[in-house]
Amino acid sequence: MNQDKNQLTKVMWEIARQLGETERQAVSQIRRTIVILGEETARDILRQTLETEAQGGMLTNDGTRRRTPGGVYFHLLKQRVGQKEFFKIFSRGKPQHRPPAAQGVLAPQSVPLFNLADLPDVLQELAQHYGEASTVKITVIGRPSNVVERGDVVMLGLLNEKVPSLPKGLPSPPAQTKYVVLVARKQWSKVADAIKDQADALIIEGYPTYTQQHAGITVFTTNITTKKQQAAKREVQQG
């Protein structure tokens, strides 16, 4: 028994090492892959991964970046397992044991937790039928450390590393998101002097979009002010 366990651990770390995976969750998923699908299948997926990497790798579904070797491995793995195996490999921990349901009442079924690593597969389903977004808007508050001017456009770079408290069940978003904000020069002239105050901050409202040239969110500003300008305006209105 110990020999089988030692072999399992050996294979797990061998695969993880070749994929460059050290994160606990990923290594645990590799271990469950070996246990559920068998060593032969786990090694076969590794072989396909290494072949894919040797041929130039695999892009993410949106084509913006190349998958990591671990990302390729898990993507190929997801294509080979059914729903039952998928849940066992990718769920975080075991489903909680629930007390027996009252007679005549069906107990709620355990639902696998959603992981952002599974988003590419979801996007494939969503791409078949997109609904209509009638209004899209974003508000970004912060201070730029640098300003770049090109013609009639002023550009700011902002980095967010504060993850808010989210409703239970939602996965944790990336710990870091980059924003490139485009402001019309005429708009910028209204806040350029005010933002020189180190105690002030910009309040930017705009239209967020995706651009291939930027691995983040690009914001086209529709309105811009500062916290102090906004407070002063509020005082005037209340006075």
C-alpha positions in Angstrom: 0.0 0.0 0.0 2.8 2.4 1.0 4.6 1.4 -2.2 1.6 2.4 -4.3 1.3 5.7 -2.4 5.0 6.4 -2.9 4.6 5.7 -6.7 1.6 8.0 -6.9 3.6 10.8 -5.2 6.6 10.2 -7.4 4.5 10.4 -10.6 2.6 13.4 -9.4 5.8 15.5 -8.8 7.4 14.2 -12.0 4.4 15.6 -14.0 4.2 18.7 -12.0 7.9 19.4 -12.5 7.7 19.0 -16.2 4.8 21.4 -16.3 6.5 23.9 -14.0 3.6 23.7 -11.6 4.3 24.3 -7.9 1.0 25.8 -6.8 -0.8 23.6 -4.3 -4.1 23.4 -6.0 -2.6 22.5 -9.4 -0.5 19.8 -7.9 -3.5 18.4 -6.1 -5.4 18.3 -9.4 -2.6 16.4 -11.0 -2.7 13.9 -8.1 -6.4 13.4 -8.5 -6.0 13.0 -12.3 -3.6 10.1 -11.6 -5.9 8.5 -9.0 -9.1 8.8 -11.1 -7.8 8.3 -14.6 -4.7 6.2 -14.0 -1.0 6.8 -14.4 -1.0 5.9 -18.1 -3.7 8.4 -19.0 -2.0 11.1 -16.9 1.3 10.5 -18.6 -0.4 10.4 -22.1 -1.8 13.9 -21.5 1.6 15.0 -20.4 3.1 13.6 -23.6 0.5 15.5 -25.7 1.2 18.7 -23.7 5.0 18.5 -24.4 4.3 17.8 -28.1 2.0 20.9 -28.2 4.7 23.0 -26.5 7.3 21.8 -28.9 5.1 22.9 -31.8 4.8 26.4 -30.5 2.3 26.0 -27.7 -1.4 26.7 -27.4 -3.1 30.1 -27.2 -5.9 30.9 -24.9 -9.4 30.9 -26.4 -9.4 34.7 -26.9 -6.0 34.5 -28.6 -4.4 37.1 -26.4 -1.7 35.0 -24.8 0.0 31.6 -24.8 -1.1 29.1 -22.3 1.4 27.9 -19.7 2.4 24.2 -20.0 0.1 23.6 -17.0 -2.7 25.4 -18.7 -2.3 23.2 -21.8 -2.3 20.1 -19.7 -5.5 20.9 -17.9 -7.1 22.1 -21.1 -6.4 18.7 -22.8 -7.5 16.9 -19.6 -10.9 18.7 -19.6 -11.5 17.5 -23.2 -11.0 13.8 -22.1 -13.1 13.6 -19.0 -16.9 13.4 -18.4 -18.8 15.5 -15.9 -18.3 13.1 -13.0 -14.6 12.9 -13.4 -14.4 16.7 -14.0 -16.1 17.3 -10.7 -13.8 14.9 -8.8 -10.6 16.4 -10.3 -11.3 20.1 -10.4 -13.6 20.7 -7.4 -12.0 22.3 -4.4 -12.2 19.8 -1.6 -14.9 17.2 -1.0 -18.6 18.1 -1.0 -19.9 18.8 2.5 -21.9 15.9 4.1 -25.5 17.0 4.6 -28.0 15.6 7.1 -30.7 13.3 5.6 -33.5 15.3 3.9 -36.9 15.2 5.6 -39.3 12.7 4.1 -40.8 13.9 0.8 -38.2 16.7 0.4 -35.4 16.3 -2.0 -31.9 17.1 -0.7 -30.1 19.8 -2.7 -27.5 18.4 -5.0 -23.8 19.4 -4.6 -22.7 21.8 -7.2 -19.0 22.0 -8.2 -17.4 25.3 -7.4 -16.5 27.4 -10.4 -12.8 28.1 -11.0 -11.5 30.9 -13.3 -9.3 28.2 -14.9 -12.5 26.8 -16.4 -13.6 30.2 -18.0 -12.3 29.4 -21.5 -14.7 26.4 -21.7 -17.6 28.6 -20.5 -16.7 31.3 -23.1 -17.0 28.7 -25.9 -20.6 28.0 -24.7 -21.4 31.7 -24.4 -20.0 32.5 -27.8 -22.9 30.6 -29.4 -25.5 33.1 -28.2 -24.6 36.5 -26.8 -27.3 38.7 -25.4 -27.5 42.5 -25.9 -25.8 44.8 -23.4 -27.8 48.0 -23.5 -25.5 50.0 -21.2 -21.8 49.4 -20.3 -20.0 51.7 -17.9 -17.0 51.6 -15.6 -15.8 53.9 -12.8 -12.1 54.0 -11.9 -10.8 56.0 -9.0 -7.1 56.6 -8.5 -3.9 58.6 -9.1 -1.7 58.2 -12.1 2.1 58.1 -11.6 2.7 59.0 -15.3 0.8 60.8 -18.1 1.5 60.3 -21.8 0.2 62.8 -24.3 -0.4 61.9 -28.0 -2.1 64.6 -30.1 -5.6 65.2 -28.6 -5.4 62.2 -26.3 -4.0 62.0 -22.8 -3.3 58.4 -21.5 -3.0 57.2 -17.9 -1.8 53.8 -16.6 -3.5 52.6 -13.4 -3.0 49.3 -11.5 -5.5 47.8 -9.2 -4.4 45.2 -6.6 -7.3 45.5 -4.1 -9.8 42.7 -4.4 -13.1 43.6 -2.9 -15.3 41.3 -0.8 -17.5 39.4 -3.3 -20.7 37.4 -2.8 -20.2 33.8 -1.6 -19.8 31.4 -4.4 -17.9 33.7 -6.8 -14.3 32.8 -7.5 -11.5 35.1 -6.6 -10.6 37.5 -9.4 -7.0 38.1 -10.5 -5.1 39.9 -7.8 -3.9 42.5 -10.2 -5.6 44.3 -13.1 -4.1 46.9 -15.4 -6.1 49.8 -16.8 -5.1 52.1 -19.6 -7.3 55.2 -19.5 -7.8 57.4 -22.6 -8.9 61.0 -21.9 -9.6 63.8 -24.5 -7.2 66.7 -24.0 -10.2 69.1 -23.4 -11.4 66.8 -20.6 -8.0 66.5 -19.1 -7.5 70.3 -19.0 -10.3 70.4 -16.4 -8.4 68.2 -13.9 -4.7 68.6 -14.9 -4.0 71.2 -12.2 -6.3 69.7 -9.5 -4.6 66.3 -9.7 -1.2 67.9 -8.8 -2.6 67.9 -5.2 -1.2 64.6 -3.8 -4.2 64.3 -1.5 -6.6 64.3 -4.4 -7.6 61.5 -6.8 -9.2 61.1 -10.2 -12.8 59.9 -10.6 -13.0 58.5 -14.2 -16.2 57.3 -15.8 -16.0 55.6 -19.2 -16.6 52.8 -21.6 -14.4 49.7 -20.9 -13.3 47.6 -23.7 -10.8 44.9 -24.7 -7.9 45.7 -27.0 -5.4 43.0 -28.2 -2.5 45.4 -27.6 -3.2 45.7 -23.9 -3.3 42.8 -21.4 -5.9 44.6 -19.3 -8.8 46.9 -19.6 -8.9 50.0 -21.8 -11.2 52.8 -20.7 -12.5 55.4 -23.1 -13.3 58.3 -20.7 -16.7 59.9 -20.9 -16.5 62.0 -17.8 -13.6 62.9 -15.5 -13.3 64.9 -12.2 -11.5 64.6 -8.9 -12.7 63.8 -5.4 -12.1 67.4 -4.3 -13.7 68.9 -7.3 -16.7 66.6 -6.8 -16.9 67.6 -3.1 -16.7 71.3 -3.9 -19.5 70.9 -6.5 -21.7 69.1 -3.9 -21.2 71.9 -1.4 -22.3 74.5 -3.9 -25.4 72.5 -4.8 -26.3 72.0 -1.1 -25.5 75.7 -0.2 
